Amino acid sequence: MTRDEAARILAELLSDRARLWRSSHFDDALEHREYTMLDVWKLIRERNIEDAPAFEQVHGNHVVRLLGWATDGRKTRLVLGLRRVGPSIAITIIDIRGVR
């Protein structure tokens, strides 16, 4: 998957032509780290893809890291598992202040 293909899937997520699956683990991380789905959608909308998507054989998706700022101004990384067919997966969201 190329960056352009990943960007198209992100656009499909925003337009409801693709689905984003969230695990209870992801929802717990949102709450614990004081993020909301508004932050998730903001990062997806901005589509600042850090690296080329990497195929993850075990889960059958392409891992994409989005970098941006949460609604409260924190520098944040959102990690998604994108799929061409079927729902994409929200993997994690983290505050990267102080992360090297």
C-alpha positions in Angstrom: 0.0 0.0 0.0 1.3 3.4 -0.9 0.8 6.7 1.0 -1.7 7.8 -1.7 -3.7 4.6 -1.2 -3.7 5.1 2.6 -4.8 8.7 2.1 -7.8 7.4 0.0 -8.8 4.9 2.7 -8.6 7.7 5.3 -10.9 9.9 3.1 -13.3 6.9 2.9 -13.3 6.7 6.7 -14.2 10.3 6.9 -17.0 10.0 4.4 -18.4 6.8 6.0 -17.6 4.7 2.9 -15.3 2.7 5.1 -15.6 1.7 8.8 -13.2 2.1 11.7 -13.3 -0.6 14.3 -12.3 0.2 17.9 -11.5 -2.3 20.5 -12.3 -1.9 24.1 -8.6 -1.6 24.7 -8.5 1.4 22.3 -11.5 3.0 24.0 -9.8 2.5 27.4 -6.6 4.1 26.0 -8.7 7.1 24.8 -10.2 7.6 28.2 -7.0 7.0 30.2 -4.9 9.3 28.0 -7.6 11.9 27.9 -8.4 11.9 24.2 -11.8 11.7 22.5 -13.0 10.6 19.1 -12.9 14.2 18.0 -9.1 13.9 18.3 -9.1 10.7 16.3 -11.2 12.2 13.5 -9.0 15.4 13.5 -5.9 13.4 13.0 -7.5 11.3 10.3 -8.8 14.4 8.5 -5.3 16.0 8.5 -3.8 12.8 6.9 -0.2 13.6 8.0 1.2 10.1 7.4 4.6 9.7 9.0 6.0 6.7 7.2 5.0 4.5 4.3 2.3 2.0 5.4 3.8 -1.2 6.6 2.1 -4.6 6.0 1.4 -6.5 9.1 1.0 -10.2 8.2 -0.4 -11.3 11.5 -3.4 -9.0 11.3 -3.6 -8.6 7.5 -3.6 -4.8 7.5 -1.3 -2.0 6.7 -0.1 -0.1 9.7 -0.2 3.7 9.3 1.1 6.3 11.8 -0.6 9.7 11.7 1.2 12.6 13.4 -0.5 15.8 14.4 -2.0 17.8 17.3 -5.0 16.9 19.4 -7.8 19.4 19.9 -6.1 20.4 23.2 -2.8 21.1 21.4 -0.9 18.0 22.4 1.4 16.5 19.8 -0.1 13.1 19.1 0.4 9.9 17.2 -2.6 7.9 16.0 -1.8 4.3 14.8 -4.3 2.6 12.5 -4.4 -0.7 10.7 -5.8 0.1 7.3 -7.5 -2.5 5.0 -8.7 -2.2 1.4 -11.5 -4.6 2.2 -13.3 -4.7 5.6 -13.1 -2.4 8.5 -9.8 -0.6 9.4 -8.7 -0.8 13.0 -7.8 1.9 15.5 -4.7 0.5 17.2 -3.5 3.2 19.6 -3.3 6.9 20.2 -0.4 8.4 22.2 0.9 11.8 23.4 4.4 12.0 22.0 5.7 14.8 24.1 9.0 13.5 25.5 8.9 10.4 23.3 12.0 10.0 21.2 
